[in-house]
């Protein structure tokens, strides 16, 4: 017989009810504490947020607060104009290797502070290289092609250490003049970089038999950009005779500031040219195969700057600001643009010619290291070289004018290098230019 009872079920319900009541009572006892913790947490959060906002506002106001000026500057004086500056500076410095970004000058009983555009590190680097160049004379000019600022101006003469060669127009321009001849051909004679041309004989000689108008059986074919890159005297000689002539050569020499003063802070000698009327003289001038067309290293740098700056020529300048002994501003420079020698289209075509010189022409060997280096592959490089002996064949004049530009146009330099070699060749100008480009874009 099985006995059944309802007590077990009632007991379980009773126990469950007791447990619920106990849990509710525990929760009610903890409720004030939970409420206090919640309120405290919210209060801490509000405090932290308010403090953070206050700190941010206070810090922003502090950082935006303009600093107290050191000393009020006097207004610029009318004492110095651009025209007066060269006269004021002509006796200031004779040795360009001593140029720095700022120097003090005592003049007429007063002290002046001259702030320049010189890149001191670049200047010192070039001066050190010139001391090891083993040349009779050497000169280097580095400038910004967009605004004309001189970044470096250094020269060395082993016989006269204080002479500034950068501003001296006593050196044959040689094949640098092919830049002017090429510009004239592109603008007036219907030339293009890929125009087909012919020549006979060596590329680097200039004899009358090479200047015949019509091609012969022995003629070789080339195109204009390759003739420029190889500095082909025969092609440019015929260009001067049959396509340009005396008037056009004179016109473009004038546009590129030959036989004209170049505006600059320091006195600079005038580059000179005398274009003859006879055929062979025209061939010599157009190809640069003569010793009578003279140019300064500063002027040589401007030739590359015109190409780099889309046909525009900025007047070169070295002095930025002059202060008197009371910190008054006596002079402050402004960029000045000169009349453009060529059009933007012509400058782009000249770039093609100068780029060809770097890749396939007379400067390809030296610049190969730059073009193959990953750090410099992005640079737009162009150059023109020139080499010629003096009248007595005692010295060899070795030129390069070159540009190096970043693709975005934010940075760029133009460099001219002149090396005058004696019995023994020193460092070639193309090698020195390559080293300067490497240093500048590695340190900038």
Secondary structure, DSSP 4 states (H G I P E B T S, - for coil): -----SHHHHHHHHHHHHHHHHHHHHHHHHHHHHHHHHHHHHHHHHHHHHHHHHHHHHHHHHHHSPPPPSSPPPPPPTT--HHHHHHHHTTT-S-GGG--SEEEEEETTEEEEEEE---HHHHHHHHHHHHTS--SEEEEEEE-TTT-BEEEEEEEESS-TT---TT---EE-GGGGHHHHHHHHHHHS---TT-EEEE-S-TT---GGGG-SS--TT-EEEEHHHHHHTT-HHHHHHIIIIIIHHHHHHHHHHHTTTTSPPP-SS--PPPB----SSHHHHHHHHHT-SSS-EE-HHHHHHHHHHHHTTT-EEPPB-EEEEE-TT--EEEE----EEPPSS-HHHHHHHHHHHHHHHHTSTTHHHHHHHHHSTTTTT-EEEEEEEEEE-TTSS-EEEEEEEEEE-TTSS-EEEEEEEEEE-SS--S-HHHHHHHHHHHHHHH-
